[in-house]
Amino acid sequence: MTEIDAKTDALVPAWLTVPDIAEKLGVEVTRVRQLIKEGQLIAVRRGENRALHVPAVFIDEDKVVKGLAGTLTLLRDDGFTAEEMLEWLFTPDPSLPGTPAQALAENRGTEVKRRAQALAV
């Protein structure tokens, strides 16, 4: 897992710990760690105790936001690190409008994936 820098940390409005996510999803902590390992979620180490944190917007009530895993796969295939993915997802894009993370949370994943695919060209 990546240690996050202050610039990227400031882009993300809210974070959840792994136990918080497990509670929201109604699963064991080990299942959340597996989602991170499989690349369906991005987790970074932050805070005084360097605990794993995931952007809160990636969890929609009791499930992972639709389209997130596919978008993360596209970005990873483009060679993005976890920190670079977070920076891209949380940087405002006037053509969306908003950030790619907001668009995913609003079920506009197709638009986000299209932009992620264009990065590879």
C-alpha positions in Angstrom: 0.0 0.0 0.0 1.1 3.5 -0.8 1.8 6.2 1.8 -0.1 9.2 0.5 1.4 12.7 0.1 -0.3 15.8 1.5 -1.3 17.2 -2.0 -3.3 14.0 -2.9 -4.6 13.7 0.7 -6.1 17.2 0.4 -7.9 16.3 -2.8 -10.0 13.5 -1.2 -12.8 15.1 1.0 -13.4 12.1 3.3 -11.8 8.8 4.1 -13.0 5.5 5.6 -10.9 2.9 7.4 -11.0 -0.8 6.5 -13.2 -1.6 9.6 -15.6 1.2 8.7 -16.0 -0.2 5.2 -16.5 -3.7 6.4 -19.3 -2.5 8.7 -21.0 -0.5 5.8 -20.7 -3.5 3.4 -21.7 -6.0 6.1 -18.7 -8.1 5.5 -15.6 -9.2 7.4 -12.4 -7.0 7.4 -10.6 -9.7 5.6 -13.1 -9.4 2.7 -12.4 -5.7 2.4 -8.7 -6.4 2.4 -9.3 -8.9 -0.4 -11.2 -6.2 -2.4 -8.2 -4.0 -2.1 -5.8 -6.8 -3.0 -7.9 -7.6 -6.1 -7.8 -3.9 -7.2 -11.5 -3.3 -6.7 -10.7 -0.6 -4.2 -7.7 1.7 -3.7 -6.3 2.0 -0.2 -3.5 4.2 1.1 -1.7 4.5 4.4 -2.4 7.8 6.1 -2.7 9.4 9.4 -0.6 9.1 12.5 -0.9 5.3 12.8 -0.5 4.8 9.0 -3.8 2.9 8.9 -5.3 1.9 5.6 -7.9 4.3 4.3 -10.2 4.3 1.3 -12.0 7.4 -0.1 -15.5 7.5 1.3 -17.1 8.3 -2.0 -16.1 4.8 -3.3 -18.7 3.2 -0.9 -22.3 3.7 -1.8 -24.4 2.7 1.3 -23.8 -1.0 1.3 -21.8 -1.6 -1.9 -18.7 -0.5 -3.8 -19.6 2.3 -6.3 -20.6 0.8 -9.7 -17.9 1.2 -12.3 -15.1 1.8 -9.9 -13.3 -1.5 -10.4 -13.3 -1.2 -14.2 -12.0 2.3 -14.0 -9.2 1.3 -11.6 -8.3 -1.6 -14.0 -8.1 0.9 -16.9 -5.9 3.3 -14.9 -3.7 0.5 -13.6 -3.3 -0.8 -17.2 -2.2 2.7 -18.2 0.6 2.4 -15.6 -0.9 4.6 -12.9 0.2 4.1 -9.3 -2.4 4.2 -6.5 -1.5 7.8 -5.7 -1.8 8.8 -9.4 -5.2 7.1 -9.7 -6.4 9.1 -6.7 -5.1 12.3 -8.1 -6.8 11.7 -11.4 -10.1 10.6 -9.8 -10.3 13.6 -7.5 -9.1 16.4 -9.8 -11.9 18.4 -11.3 -12.6 17.7 -15.0 -14.7 20.5 -16.5 -15.9 18.2 -19.3 -17.7 15.9 -16.8 -18.4 18.3 -14.8 -16.9 17.6 -11.4 -14.4 15.0 -10.6 -14.3 11.5 -12.1 -15.0 10.2 -8.5 -18.1 12.3 -8.3 -19.2 11.1 -11.7 -18.8 7.4 -10.6 -20.8 8.1 -7.5 -23.5 9.6 -9.6 -23.7 6.5 -11.9 -21.9 8.2 -14.8 -19.2 5.6 -15.0 -19.3 5.3 -18.8 -18.1 8.9 -19.2 -15.3 8.3 -16.7 -14.2 5.0 -18.4 -14.2 6.8 -21.7 -11.8 9.4 -20.3 -9.6 6.8 -18.6 -9.4 4.9 -21.9 -8.3 8.1 -23.7 -5.4 8.4 -21.4 -3.8 5.3 -23.0 -3.9 6.8 -26.5 
